[in-house]
Amino acid sequence: MGEPGSKTSARGFRTAGLLLAAAVAVTCAVFFWPGGSQQRGGKGDDSKGRWAIVDVKPAEDKYDLFADDPRSETPPAFDPKLIDSRPFGEPDNLWQINASSAVLSLDILEISDVDEPELMQLYPSYAEAAKAIGARGGRLLPSLNLLDGKAKQFDDGLYAALELAMVQRDGDGFAQVLELLTEIDRALSPQSEAHAWIEGAFVIAGRKTAEKLSPIWAAQTKEFIVEFDADETRSKPIGFYTWSQELQSAFRFLRYLMNPWPVRAGAPDEIAKVLAQNPALMKAYTQVLDFYAHLTNPYAQLSFASLAEPAYAGKTVDQLWSSAGLPRPPGVPTAHFLPYSGTKETRLFNRLFRGGLPPDADLMFELVKAIRDGKVDLKPGERSGWYDYQVHALETFLLPARGAEHEKLQLGKRYKERMLQAFAALITKRRETHVRQAEGAKTEAKFELPRESYGPRLRVEPNPTYFLRQARAYAFLQAYLTSVLPEASRARLRGLREGGLRARPLFEELEWIKQFFYGLHVLSCEDLGMRPALLDGELPDAAAASKAAGDWLEAWSEDADLAADTRVAVPVLFSSERDVSRLWATLGVRGAKLQAHYAHRPRWRPLPKPEADGGQAEDAEWQKMDWCESSYYVILIDEFAELELKGLRVLNREELRAACDREKTKEKIVQALSE
């Protein structure tokens, strides 16, 4: 595109608060552009009325992507040394179990809304659901959703603490955004457009009042602020940022700095010139860029560092996109002081809906189908950030064959559909944590058969690969933060929670949750009768990790994190040509009935007794188990919905929860929001 030199064009999209949305046919995932290949470090209407929301429900067979797994006639190889550490039976008649050649079958049973209304009802938290369902005698098994709910509270608190550290604190090992901006502003001419724009950031951050603005550019600064506030998709705090005034301010300050500039003349070039002339400022700036590229993901747009490159002098923003190798956006290429991070689902939606969003489009279905068809690969790349690692942990929810436990599980169609819903809910929560930055489980003595029956003994919903990948995602984040923060800074940091600080220092809790998920992996592998899929030296003390997970599972219902409200909404796509916004939302927690039985049964033998107790030196032979029964559990799951709002809008937690609190079912909640 051409680059007119007028002051208006240099201001980017400031001339109208929603011009960006109007210029772009479809902008996805908090209007993130496609791409994400830039080098880290630089190289509506009725807006004040009710929401008009529709629940996007595909045809009944649209999600019919699954079928029951066929029964394998050949069980896995038997490993005589892979013995379950938990003896089975009564104290005077204990047995050993070896499930190395067993295959566990999982399926979801139908629920009667007449006989089991407590399972159908939606609850705001896992704790409330557990209390209500447990009171009716349900055998509760910690589900993948519940375990992720524990992680979600830690993740929000960690991200919130790091956001405030980047904006508020002095020193502490951070290349802080506010300090960086102050130093850049000192090097600018007081008559520059960049100075007027940066003064707007200071007002939003609460460091300056509108009355104390430089008189030369006061009117233009106020115009920047007014136009930013007019676009709620950029300026309205959502997610955990509503916890406190400090977080709301941090959200608005950082989002203001993410303003899209389609031309480089004016503020972008003025700031780029300062960066180019001051290596210390350029280093601090690239450190900030690198931080968010690791904390969330690599960027989907150009940063001002690209504008500062001598080799790129004279090139338009449009031309620089080609030079940087970025995929073309669905609208006008832009540069940003703080770019948005790209995501794989955003790039998919930009490709699919470049020409507009059909009213009946189902974004979650399109994402699921693309993953299952191999068009979207969730495996992190060399430059992936924490978000990519988190989403990769969910891959086996949709592609069970990608997990090491695949040959140990036989999944029914309804269970696969339950895992699809888990994927939808958990990726929604992952995106919501990153919403500000991201785009939109021997003796031969006489013995008798056990007097109690034997069924699968699960401590968690089985998915060892998910647990392992979650642990590795935390290990990735821990290694990066350790490399950039001094030890004293790491010791001082505390994660946040709504209403205050988390109980333990952030890095202590980060180490715990990493070990916790490693421990869940080890325990889930034992439940299935398989060896942990750990790399050499990856987990030095597997016993300690298992104990951490086991101790938590013994008392999970008392964890305060599980009492937190789980209901969240996150924007994934803005459609300007239809003037609507698409959101993914979780509407509450409900129960589901899980049946587990052995498609191929484990083996058994009496527990060997020490020779001192009359036992024998040699163990008894393993025997096939000819008797077995199913185990039944209740698991807590999230109710997912894809919503459409009229206008370019967002929905914060409080607004969503107020609507949910008036109703108890998905249908009634959606109906109430649509009125």
Secondary structure, DSSP 8 states (H G I E B T S, - for coil): -----SHHHHTTTTTSTTHHHHH-SEEETTTB-S---S-GGG--TTTTS---EEE----TTTT---------SS-----TT---SS-EEETTEEEEEE-TT-EEEEEEE---TTT-HHHHS-BSSHHHHHHHHHTTT--B---HHHHHHHHHHHHHHHHHHHHHHHHT-SSTT---HHHHHHHHHHTS-TTSHHHHHHHHHHHHTTSS-GGGS-TTTHHHHHHHHHHHHH-HHHHS--GGGGS-HHHHHHHHHHHHTT--BSS-TTHHHHHHHHHHH-HHHHHHHHHHHHHHHHHT--BSSEEHHHHH-GGGTT--HHHHHHHHT----SS---EESS--B--HHHHHHHHHTTT---TT--HHHHHHHHHHTTSS--S--TT--HHHHHHHTTHHHH-GGGSTTGGGEEE-HHHHHHHHHHHHHHHHHHHHHTTTTB------S-----SS------SS-S-HHHHHHHHHHHHHHHHHHHHHS-HHHHHH-EEEETTEEEEEEHHHHHHHHHHHHHHHHHHHHHHHT------TTS-S-HHHHHHHHHHHHHTGGG-GGGGS---EEEEEEEETTTTEEEEEEEEEEEEEEEEEEEEE--EEEE----GGGT--SS----EE------EEEEEEEEEEEEEEEESS----HHHHHHHHHT-SSHHHHHHHHH-
